[in-house]
Amino acid sequence: MHDRKPTRYICHTGHAYSLRALAQLQSDVTEAALFTSVRVLQEKEAILRRLGAEQALELPGSEAVILGEADALAKGLAVLQSLTKDVPGGASYDAP
């Protein structure tokens, strides 16, 4: 048996983490940030589409720029959603 202490990482506020705990925390935070980004961008796309519909009622044909932005956002959102499917879970950090 080794008498070596496990490596600890300490954040700027003084919290100490083992390497496995830090990896799990980073995984959790990354996953939460990705899913929050997806949700916020979905909401933005919906708002743009509503705004475009209202704009079309006020001045037909003027909604193209807004709807084009919504379409571009939808394409980027699809890429981000595909990335969220490939985010590795924390199971790989469990002790052997």
C-alpha atoms as an extended CHARMM CRD file, in Angstrom:
* protein
*
        96  EXT
         1         1  MET       CA              0.0000000000        0.0000000000        0.0000000000  PROA      1               0.0000000000
         2         2  HSD       CA              1.2460000000        3.4780000000       -0.8300000000  PROA      2               0.0000000000
         3         3  ASP       CA              1.4350000000        6.2130000000        1.7990000000  PROA      3               0.0000000000
         4         4  ARG       CA              1.0270000000        8.8920000000       -0.8460000000  PROA      4               0.0000000000
         5         5  LYS       CA             -1.8720000000       11.2860000000       -0.3150000000  PROA      5               0.0000000000
         6         6  PRO       CA             -4.2610000000       11.7300000000       -3.2450000000  PROA      6               0.0000000000
         7         7  THR       CA             -3.8250000000       14.8380000000       -5.3440000000  PROA      7               0.0000000000
         8         8  ARG       CA             -6.1440000000       17.6450000000       -4.2820000000  PROA      8               0.0000000000
         9         9  TYR       CA             -7.2280000000       20.6600000000       -6.3010000000  PROA      9               0.0000000000
        10        10  ILE       CA             -8.2670000000       23.7830000000       -4.4410000000  PROA      10              0.0000000000
        11        11  CYS       CA            -10.4060000000       26.4780000000       -6.0360000000  PROA      11              0.0000000000
        12        12  HSD       CA            -10.0370000000       30.2110000000       -5.3910000000  PROA      12              0.0000000000
        13        13  THR       CA            -12.6360000000       30.0670000000       -2.5890000000  PROA      13              0.0000000000
        14        14  GLY       CA            -10.8850000000       27.1990000000       -0.8200000000  PROA      14              0.0000000000
        15        15  HSD       CA            -12.9770000000       24.1820000000       -1.8370000000  PROA      15              0.0000000000
        16        16  ALA       CA            -10.8140000000       21.0850000000       -2.2040000000  PROA      16              0.0000000000
        17        17  TYR       CA            -11.4930000000       18.3510000000       -4.7670000000  PROA      17              0.0000000000
        18        18  SER       CA             -9.9520000000       15.0260000000       -5.6090000000  PROA      18              0.0000000000
        19        19  LEU       CA             -9.1080000000       14.5390000000       -9.2630000000  PROA      19              0.0000000000
        20        20  ARG       CA            -12.1730000000       12.2990000000       -9.7800000000  PROA      20              0.0000000000
        21        21  ALA       CA            -14.4870000000       14.7210000000       -7.9850000000  PROA      21              0.0000000000
        22        22  LEU       CA            -13.1440000000       17.6300000000      -10.0400000000  PROA      22              0.0000000000
        23        23  ALA       CA            -13.6580000000       15.7020000000      -13.2820000000  PROA      23              0.0000000000
        24        24  GLN       CA            -17.2430000000       14.8660000000      -12.2500000000  PROA      24              0.0000000000
        25        25  LEU       CA            -17.9440000000       18.4740000000      -11.2870000000  PROA      25              0.0000000000
        26        26  GLN       CA            -16.5830000000       19.7350000000      -14.5950000000  PROA      26              0.0000000000
        27        27  SER       CA            -18.7260000000       17.2000000000      -16.4410000000  PROA      27              0.0000000000
        28        28  ASP       CA            -21.8460000000       18.2830000000      -14.5540000000  PROA      28              0.0000000000
        29        29  VAL       CA            -21.1760000000       21.9860000000      -15.0940000000  PROA      29              0.0000000000
        30        30  THR       CA            -20.4370000000       21.5080000000      -18.7930000000  PROA      30              0.0000000000
        31        31  GLU       CA            -23.6070000000       19.4970000000      -19.3180000000  PROA      31              0.0000000000
        32        32  ALA       CA            -25.7260000000       22.0740000000      -17.4780000000  PROA      32              0.0000000000
        33        33  ALA       CA            -24.2170000000       24.9300000000      -19.5100000000  PROA      33              0.0000000000
        34        34  LEU       CA            -24.8590000000       23.1410000000      -22.8150000000  PROA      34              0.0000000000
        35        35  PHE       CA            -28.4740000000       22.3530000000      -21.9670000000  PROA      35              0.0000000000
        36        36  THR       CA            -29.0600000000       25.9040000000      -20.7160000000  PROA      36              0.0000000000
        37        37  SER       CA            -27.6260000000       27.2470000000      -23.9710000000  PROA      37              0.0000000000
        38        38  VAL       CA            -29.9250000000       25.0120000000      -26.0030000000  PROA      38              0.0000000000
        39        39  ARG       CA            -32.9870000000       26.1190000000      -24.0240000000  PROA      39              0.0000000000
        40        40  VAL       CA            -32.1570000000       29.8250000000      -24.2980000000  PROA      40              0.0000000000
        41        41  LEU       CA            -31.4750000000       29.5980000000      -28.0300000000  PROA      41              0.0000000000
        42        42  GLN       CA            -34.7370000000       27.7120000000      -28.5800000000  PROA      42              0.0000000000
        43        43  GLU       CA            -36.5590000000       30.5210000000      -26.7890000000  PROA      43              0.0000000000
        44        44  LYS       CA            -34.7560000000       33.1360000000      -28.8760000000  PROA      44              0.0000000000
        45        45  GLU       CA            -35.6990000000       31.3400000000      -32.0860000000  PROA      45              0.0000000000
        46        46  ALA       CA            -39.3640000000       31.2080000000      -31.0090000000  PROA      46              0.0000000000
        47        47  ILE       CA            -39.3080000000       34.9340000000      -30.1710000000  PROA      47              0.0000000000
        48        48  LEU       CA            -37.7680000000       35.7870000000      -33.5440000000  PROA      48              0.0000000000
        49        49  ARG       CA            -40.3950000000       33.7380000000      -35.3660000000  PROA      49              0.0000000000
        50        50  ARG       CA            -43.2080000000       35.4940000000      -33.4650000000  PROA      50              0.0000000000
        51        51  LEU       CA            -41.6090000000       38.8530000000      -34.1460000000  PROA      51              0.0000000000
        52        52  GLY       CA            -41.3310000000       37.9600000000      -37.8310000000  PROA      52              0.0000000000
        53        53  ALA       CA            -45.0020000000       36.9880000000      -37.9440000000  PROA      53              0.0000000000
        54        54  GLU       CA            -46.0200000000       40.2760000000      -36.3310000000  PROA      54              0.0000000000
        55        55  GLN       CA            -43.7440000000       42.1900000000      -38.6870000000  PROA      55              0.0000000000
        56        56  ALA       CA            -45.3580000000       40.4310000000      -41.6610000000  PROA      56              0.0000000000
        57        57  LEU       CA            -48.7970000000       41.6160000000      -40.5250000000  PROA      57              0.0000000000
        58        58  GLU       CA            -47.6170000000       45.2140000000      -40.1600000000  PROA      58              0.0000000000
        59        59  LEU       CA            -45.6230000000       45.4010000000      -43.3700000000  PROA      59              0.0000000000
        60        60  PRO       CA            -45.7820000000       42.2930000000      -45.5750000000  PROA      60              0.0000000000
        61        61  GLY       CA            -42.4000000000       41.2580000000      -46.9160000000  PROA      61              0.0000000000
        62        62  SER       CA            -40.4400000000       43.0350000000      -44.1910000000  PROA      62              0.0000000000
        63        63  GLU       CA            -40.1300000000       39.9070000000      -42.0530000000  PROA      63              0.0000000000
        64        64  ALA       CA            -37.4590000000       38.2730000000      -44.2220000000  PROA      64              0.0000000000
        65        65  VAL       CA            -34.4940000000       39.5680000000      -42.2160000000  PROA      65              0.0000000000
        66        66  ILE       CA            -35.9660000000       38.4750000000      -38.8870000000  PROA      66              0.0000000000
        67        67  LEU       CA            -36.9820000000       35.0530000000      -40.1860000000  PROA      67              0.0000000000
        68        68  GLY       CA            -33.5700000000       34.6610000000      -41.8250000000  PROA      68              0.0000000000
        69        69  GLU       CA            -31.9740000000       35.2570000000      -38.4400000000  PROA      69              0.0000000000
        70        70  ALA       CA            -34.3160000000       32.6840000000      -36.8870000000  PROA      70              0.0000000000
        71        71  ASP       CA            -33.3860000000       30.1660000000      -39.6080000000  PROA      71              0.0000000000
        72        72  ALA       CA            -29.6610000000       30.7490000000      -39.0670000000  PROA      72              0.0000000000
        73        73  LEU       CA            -30.1710000000       30.3490000000      -35.3230000000  PROA      73              0.0000000000
        74        74  ALA       CA            -32.0480000000       27.0790000000      -35.9130000000  PROA      74              0.0000000000
        75        75  LYS       CA            -29.1010000000       25.7040000000      -37.9100000000  PROA      75              0.0000000000
        76        76  GLY       CA            -26.6320000000       26.6000000000      -35.1730000000  PROA      76              0.0000000000
        77        77  LEU       CA            -28.9980000000       25.1960000000      -32.5840000000  PROA      77              0.0000000000
        78        78  ALA       CA            -29.1130000000       21.8640000000      -34.4180000000  PROA      78              0.0000000000
        79        79  VAL       CA            -25.3110000000       21.6740000000      -34.2390000000  PROA      79              0.0000000000
        80        80  LEU       CA            -25.3350000000       22.4900000000      -30.5210000000  PROA      80              0.0000000000
        81        81  GLN       CA            -28.0350000000       19.8890000000      -29.8840000000  PROA      81              0.0000000000
        82        82  SER       CA            -25.9400000000       17.2630000000      -31.6500000000  PROA      82              0.0000000000
        83        83  LEU       CA            -23.0480000000       18.1410000000      -29.3390000000  PROA      83              0.0000000000
        84        84  THR       CA            -25.2060000000       17.6290000000      -26.2530000000  PROA      84              0.0000000000
        85        85  LYS       CA            -25.8330000000       14.0380000000      -27.3570000000  PROA      85              0.0000000000
        86        86  ASP       CA            -22.0800000000       13.3760000000      -27.3570000000  PROA      86              0.0000000000
        87        87  VAL       CA            -21.2650000000       14.8410000000      -23.9420000000  PROA      87              0.0000000000
        88        88  PRO       CA            -19.6310000000       12.0740000000      -21.9180000000  PROA      88              0.0000000000
        89        89  GLY       CA            -21.2740000000       11.2950000000      -18.6080000000  PROA      89              0.0000000000
        90        90  GLY       CA            -19.5600000000       11.0780000000      -15.2830000000  PROA      90              0.0000000000
        91        91  ALA       CA            -19.6560000000        7.2690000000      -15.1200000000  PROA      91              0.0000000000
        92        92  SER       CA            -16.2110000000        7.1470000000      -16.6950000000  PROA      92              0.0000000000
        93        93  TYR       CA            -14.8050000000        8.9510000000      -13.6380000000  PROA      93              0.0000000000
        94        94  ASP       CA            -15.8480000000        6.3070000000      -11.1230000000  PROA      94              0.0000000000
        95        95  ALA       CA            -13.0740000000        4.5040000000       -9.3160000000  PROA      95              0.0000000000
        96        96  PRO       CA            -12.0430000000        1.2130000000      -10.9230000000  PROA      96              0.0000000000
